[in-house]
Amino acid sequence: MLPAAAVVYFPWEINTGSLREGESSLKRPLSTQYASAQHKVVVHTLFVEPFDAIIGAQYMVLGEIENSEGGGVVVRARVLNCVDGVNLVLFQKAVNQQRSFFQERESKVTPPN
């Protein structure tokens, strides 16, 4: 049997707090602009070190979302790729189409009450 499909989140869909003083240098903030707002996500990079971020580059992070002690969330990166040149509008459309497909499939599988 195959594992469940992964859930894709965009940075503006994750509620995070800002990086606090004294946190490990393995927790790096990544940010993006969406709908005239700046969104920041804290990424724990222990499993993908050495990671030298390029300012202004676009990254795709695969990993688990965990609650942090300060009430925000941290993405524990398992894969971290630079995706400069990817058409983000097309990528977002593909993710939304995939979400619609999974929702439709889930509604067909779940028996009506």
N, CA, C and O of each residue as an XYZ file, in Angstrom:
452
protein
N       0.842     -1.172      0.000
C       0.000      0.000      0.000
C       0.892      1.242      0.000
O       1.919      1.274      0.679
N       0.505      2.240     -0.746
C       1.266      3.480     -0.832
C       1.001      4.366      0.379
O      -0.090      4.321      0.948
N       1.983      5.171      0.781
C       1.741      6.113      1.878
C       0.790      7.213      1.423
O       0.582      7.415      0.226
N       0.224      7.911      2.377
C      -0.699      9.003      2.057
C       0.041     10.098      1.291
O       1.245     10.289      1.463
N      -0.690     10.804      0.455
C      -0.097     11.894     -0.317
C       0.312     13.025      0.615
O      -0.345     13.290      1.622
N       1.390     13.677      0.269
C       1.879     14.798      1.074
C       0.970     16.003      0.891
O       0.330     16.161     -0.148
N       0.923     16.838      1.897
C       0.150     18.072      1.836
C       1.115     19.201      1.514
O       2.172     19.313      2.135
N       0.756     20.036      0.547
C       1.596     21.157      0.142
C       1.063     22.426      0.785
O      -0.132     22.711      0.709
N       1.949     23.191      1.420
C       1.591     24.484      1.992
C       2.488     25.550      1.388
O       3.682     25.325      1.191
N       1.921     26.696      1.096
C       2.696     27.848      0.675
C       3.064     28.645      1.919
O       2.383     28.533      2.938
N       4.127     29.449      1.862
C       4.537     30.192      3.061
C       3.430     31.040      3.674
O       3.376     31.185      4.895
N       2.548     31.604      2.855
C       1.487     32.451      3.388
C       0.357     31.639      4.026
O      -0.564     32.216      4.605
N       0.417     30.323      3.927
C      -0.590     29.469      4.554
C      -0.132     28.933      5.910
O      -0.891     28.257      6.604
N       1.095     29.233      6.277
C       1.638     28.742      7.541
C       1.726     29.906      8.506
O       2.312     30.939      8.183
N       1.149     29.746      9.692
C       1.178     30.801     10.697
C       2.448     30.654     11.518
O       2.619     29.660     12.225
N       3.344     31.640     11.431
C       4.598     31.558     12.176
C       4.837     32.823     12.964
O       4.299     33.885     12.651
N       5.654     32.691     13.989
C       6.143     33.852     14.716
C       7.506     34.212     14.158
O       8.050     33.494     13.319
N       8.046     35.301     14.614
C       9.369     35.700     14.136
C      10.449     34.950     14.899
O      10.202     34.412     15.979
N      11.625     34.920     14.339
C      12.752     34.237     14.958
C      13.160     34.994     16.208
O      13.387     36.203     16.154
N      13.257     34.298     17.334
C      13.606     34.929     18.604
C      15.112     34.897     18.820
O      15.818     34.035     18.297
N      15.580     35.856     19.601
C      17.005     35.918     19.920
C      17.412     34.672     20.690
O      16.699     34.236     21.595
N      18.545     34.104     20.339
C      19.044     32.932     21.040
C      18.653     31.614     20.407
O      19.115     30.566     20.859
N      17.815     31.624     19.371
C      17.458     30.370     18.716
C      18.658     29.852     17.937
O      19.548     30.611     17.555
N      18.661     28.572     17.715
C      19.761     27.920     17.007
C      19.929     28.505     15.612
O      18.959     28.906     14.968
N      21.172     28.545     15.160
C      21.430     29.030     13.808
C      20.940     28.037     12.762
O      20.927     28.350     11.572
N      20.536     26.847     13.192
C      19.980     25.868     12.262
C      18.536     26.195     11.906
O      17.957     25.564     11.022
N      17.957     27.163     12.580
C      16.604     27.611     12.255
C      16.733     28.910     11.480
O      17.149     29.936     12.017
N      16.371     28.845     10.221
C      16.560     29.986      9.331
C      15.213     30.504      8.847
O      14.346     29.715      8.470
N      15.032     31.806      8.852
C      13.780     32.357      8.324
C      13.838     32.472      6.801
O      14.802     33.003      6.251
N      12.813     31.977      6.129
C      12.640     32.188      4.695
C      11.387     33.034      4.541
O      10.416     32.836      5.271
N      11.392     33.961      3.615
C      10.231     34.837      3.473
C       9.843     34.968      2.011
O      10.633     34.694      1.108
N       8.600     35.395      1.803
C       8.087     35.616      0.458
C       7.049     36.724      0.499
O       6.487     37.030      1.550
N       6.805     37.312     -0.643
C       5.782     38.346     -0.789
C       4.593     37.712     -1.492
O       4.747     37.066     -2.528
N       3.397     37.899     -0.921
C       2.186     37.369     -1.544
C       1.034     38.275     -1.164
O       0.841     38.570      0.016
N       0.272     38.717     -2.137
C      -0.891     39.577     -1.912
C      -0.509     40.788     -1.062
O      -1.177     41.099     -0.075
N       0.546     41.454     -1.445
C       1.070     42.671     -0.810
C       1.416     42.508      0.666
O       1.452     43.495      1.401
N       1.667     41.302      1.104
C       2.079     41.056      2.493
C       3.338     40.200      2.492
O       3.531     39.354      1.619
N       4.181     40.430      3.476
C       5.408     39.652      3.632
C       5.113     38.480      4.560
O       4.579     38.681      5.651
N       5.449     37.261      4.150
C       5.209     36.058      4.943
C       6.549     35.408      5.249
O       7.403     35.279      4.372
N       6.728     34.996      6.518
C       7.995     34.418      6.950
C       7.742     33.040      7.540
O       6.797     32.838      8.301
N       8.599     32.098      7.177
C       8.529     30.731      7.688
C       9.905     30.388      8.252
O      10.927     30.659      7.622
N       9.921     29.794      9.439
C      11.181     29.368     10.039
C      11.433     27.918      9.629
O      10.572     27.056      9.804
N      12.624     27.659      9.080
C      12.983     26.329      8.587
C      14.165     25.806      9.396
O      15.196     26.469      9.508
N      14.002     24.611      9.957
C      15.084     23.955     10.701
C      15.887     23.160      9.685
O      15.355     22.263      9.031
N      17.177     23.488      9.550
C      17.987     22.940      8.458
C      18.996     21.882      8.896
O      19.946     21.612      8.162
N      18.818     21.278     10.064
C      19.778     20.306     10.581
C      20.064     19.182      9.582
O      21.221     18.804      9.397
N      19.025     18.646      8.938
C      19.190     17.490      8.057
C      19.646     17.853      6.644
O      19.895     16.961      5.833
N      19.758     19.140      6.339
C      20.168     19.553      4.989
C      21.429     20.420      5.023
O      21.737     21.112      4.053
N      22.151     20.380      6.137
C      23.382     21.173      6.244
C      24.496     20.526      5.428
O      24.516     19.301      5.317
N      25.403     21.272      4.865
C      25.506     22.723      4.963
C      24.531     23.400      4.004
O      24.418     23.012      2.841
N      23.839     24.405      4.498
C      22.876     25.159      3.695
C      23.291     26.619      3.705
O      23.181     27.294      4.728
N      23.761     27.101      2.581
C      24.135     28.503      2.431
C      23.101     29.166      1.540
O      23.160     29.063      0.314
N      22.159     29.843      2.163
C      21.075     30.478      1.420
C      21.608     31.617      0.563
O      22.541     32.324      0.944
N      21.001     31.774     -0.587
C      21.312     32.881     -1.481
C      20.184     33.892     -1.329
O      19.021     33.570     -1.571
N      20.521     35.099     -0.933
C      19.500     36.130     -0.736
C      18.806     36.407     -2.060
O      19.460     36.655     -3.073
N      17.487     36.366     -2.047
C      16.693     36.608     -3.242
C      16.353     35.355     -4.027
O      15.536     35.407     -4.946
N      16.966     34.228     -3.683
C      16.674     32.979     -4.388
C      15.372     32.378     -3.869
O      14.936     32.680     -2.758
N      14.766     31.533     -4.676
C      13.527     30.857     -4.292
C      13.856     29.418     -3.929
O      14.627     28.749     -4.617
N      13.253     28.947     -2.829
C      13.520     27.598     -2.338
C      12.217     26.835     -2.152
O      11.186     27.412     -1.807
N      12.282     25.523     -2.387
C      11.174     24.632     -2.071
C      11.656     23.727     -0.945
O      12.723     23.119     -1.032
N      10.853     23.648      0.116
C      11.219     22.873      1.296
C      10.255     21.710      1.432
O       9.039     21.906      1.424
N      10.787     20.495      1.557
C       9.985     19.321      1.856
C      10.344     18.888      3.264
O      11.522     18.734      3.586
N       9.341     18.692      4.104
C       9.611     18.300      5.479
C       8.347     18.253      6.300
O       7.238     18.226      5.767
N       8.530     18.244      7.610
C       7.399     18.162      8.535
C       7.207     19.504      9.230
O       8.172     20.210      9.524
N       5.955     19.842      9.487
C       5.634     21.050     10.242
C       5.502     20.655     11.701
O       4.761     19.732     12.041
N       6.230     21.363     12.566
C       6.203     21.083     14.002
C       5.860     22.358     14.757
O       6.176     23.459     14.304
N       5.214     22.207     15.907
C       4.957     23.353     16.772
C       6.240     23.712     17.499
O       6.956     22.831     17.976
N       6.532     25.001     17.586
C       7.717     25.433     18.329
C       7.293     25.853     19.729
O       6.106     26.027     20.007
N       8.273     26.013     20.602
C       7.978     26.347     21.988
C       7.326     27.712     22.124
O       6.565     27.932     23.066
N       7.600     28.628     21.216
C       7.065     29.983     21.295
C       5.656     30.127     20.761
O       5.122     31.237     20.740
N       5.038     29.046     20.331
C       3.675     29.113     19.824
C       3.578     29.151     18.313
O       2.486     28.985     17.770
N       4.680     29.363     17.621
C       4.670     29.348     16.166
C       4.926     27.945     15.649
O       4.831     26.968     16.392
N       5.247     27.858     14.381
C       5.579     26.566     13.794
C       6.944     26.649     13.125
O       7.406     27.724     12.742
N       7.573     25.492     12.996
C       8.867     25.364     12.334
C       8.745     24.231     11.328
O       8.172     23.187     11.638
N       9.274     24.426     10.135
C       9.328     23.356      9.143
C      10.677     22.667      9.300
O      11.721     23.296      9.129
N      10.658     21.368      9.628
C      11.901     20.593      9.745
C      12.206     20.049      8.350
O      11.595     19.082      7.896
N      13.167     20.692      7.681
C      13.472     20.384      6.283
C      14.143     19.024      6.135
O      15.099     18.714      6.845
N      13.638     18.223      5.215
C      14.279     16.967      4.810
C      14.931     17.140      3.441
O      15.959     16.531      3.148
N      14.317     17.978      2.611
C      14.854     18.311      1.291
C      14.699     19.815      1.120
O      13.647     20.375      1.432
N      15.726     20.458      0.633
C      15.701     21.906      0.420
C      16.362     22.180     -0.922
O      17.568     21.993     -1.078
N      15.567     22.626     -1.891
C      16.073     22.847     -3.248
C      15.890     24.290     -3.662
O      14.870     24.909     -3.358
N      16.875     24.824     -4.352
C      16.750     26.135     -4.974
C      15.932     25.938     -6.253
O      16.278     25.110     -7.095
N      14.855     26.698     -6.390
C      13.965     26.531     -7.544
C      13.860     27.829     -8.343
O      12.799     28.146     -8.880
N      14.952     28.571     -8.421
C      14.953     29.779     -9.248
C      14.581     29.403    -10.674
O      15.073     28.412    -11.213
N      13.724     30.187    -11.271
C      13.303     29.933    -12.637
C      12.000     29.171    -12.748
O      11.445     29.064    -13.842
N      11.490     28.634    -11.637
C      10.213     27.924    -11.668
C       9.090     28.952    -11.806
O       9.101     29.981    -11.131
N       8.137     28.677    -12.666
C       6.975     29.545    -12.825
C       6.063     29.322    -11.620
O       5.314     28.346    -11.577
N       6.127     30.229    -10.639
C       5.384     30.037     -9.395
C       3.876     30.118     -9.580
O       3.132     29.455     -8.858
N       3.413     30.918    -10.532
C       1.972     30.993    -10.793
C       1.477     29.646    -11.299
O       0.435     29.160    -10.860
N       2.213     29.048    -12.213
C       1.844     27.734    -12.741
C       1.950     26.660    -11.659
O       1.106     25.767    -11.588
N       2.985     26.743    -10.812
C       3.148     25.796     -9.709
C       1.973     25.894     -8.739
O       1.450     24.874     -8.292
N       1.557     27.116     -8.413
C       0.427     27.301     -7.502
C      -0.862     26.752     -8.114
O      -1.671     26.149     -7.409
N      -1.060     26.953     -9.408
C      -2.238     26.388    -10.076
C      -2.223     24.863    -10.002
O      -3.258     24.240     -9.764
N      -1.052     24.265    -10.204
C      -0.933     22.804    -10.146
C      -1.242     22.288     -8.747
O      -1.930     21.278     -8.600
N      -0.744     22.969     -7.718
C      -1.016     22.560     -6.337
C      -2.501     22.686     -6.033
O      -3.079     21.793     -5.412
N      -3.126     23.771     -6.457
C      -4.565     23.942     -6.222
C      -5.377     22.883     -6.958
O      -6.378     22.395     -6.434
N      -4.956     22.527     -8.167
C      -5.635     21.466     -8.922
C      -5.489     20.129     -8.208
O      -6.443     19.354     -8.140
N      -4.296     19.854     -7.674
C      -4.070     18.619     -6.928
C      -4.942     18.579     -5.674
O      -5.521     17.541     -5.354
N      -5.038     19.699     -4.968
C      -5.894     19.769     -3.777
C      -7.349     19.475     -4.134
O      -8.032     18.735     -3.425
N      -7.814     20.057     -5.233
C      -9.194     19.809     -5.674
C      -9.408     18.335     -5.985
O     -10.434     17.759     -5.622
N      -8.439     17.728     -6.658
C      -8.533     16.310     -6.985
C      -8.630     15.464     -5.726
O      -9.485     14.583     -5.632
N      -7.743     15.731     -4.741
C      -7.757     14.952     -3.500
C      -9.053     15.161     -2.722
O      -9.578     14.212     -2.139
N      -9.577     16.384     -2.702
C     -10.845     16.639     -2.013
C     -11.987     15.891     -2.691
O     -12.836     15.303     -2.021
N     -12.004     15.916     -4.015
C     -13.049     15.210     -4.759
C     -12.946     13.706     -4.534
O     -13.959     13.036     -4.328
N     -11.734     13.177     -4.573
C     -11.526     11.750     -4.349
C     -11.934     11.360     -2.933
O     -12.551     10.315     -2.728
N     -11.589     12.199     -1.955
C     -11.934     11.927     -0.561
C     -13.451     11.939     -0.360
O     -13.980     11.123      0.396
N     -14.146     12.849     -1.025
C     -15.602     12.914     -0.870
C     -16.283     11.698     -1.502
O     -17.356     11.295     -1.052
N     -15.678     11.109     -2.536
C     -16.243      9.909     -3.156
C     -15.985      8.671     -2.314
O     -16.800      7.748     -2.303
N     -14.848      8.642     -1.601
C     -14.478      7.489     -0.784
C     -15.277      7.460      0.508
O     -15.689      6.390      0.955
N     -15.503      8.623      1.116
C     -16.221      8.703      2.381
C     -17.697      8.400      2.150
O     -18.348      9.087      1.364
N     -18.240      7.375      2.826
C     -19.658      7.060      2.637
C     -20.539      8.150      3.251
O     -20.217      8.678      4.315
N     -21.640      8.487      2.592
C     -22.540      9.518      3.135
C     -23.210      9.029      4.416
O     -23.513      7.844      4.556
N     -23.436      9.946      5.340
C     -24.096      9.608      6.621
C     -25.585      9.736      6.518
O     -26.295      9.492      7.494
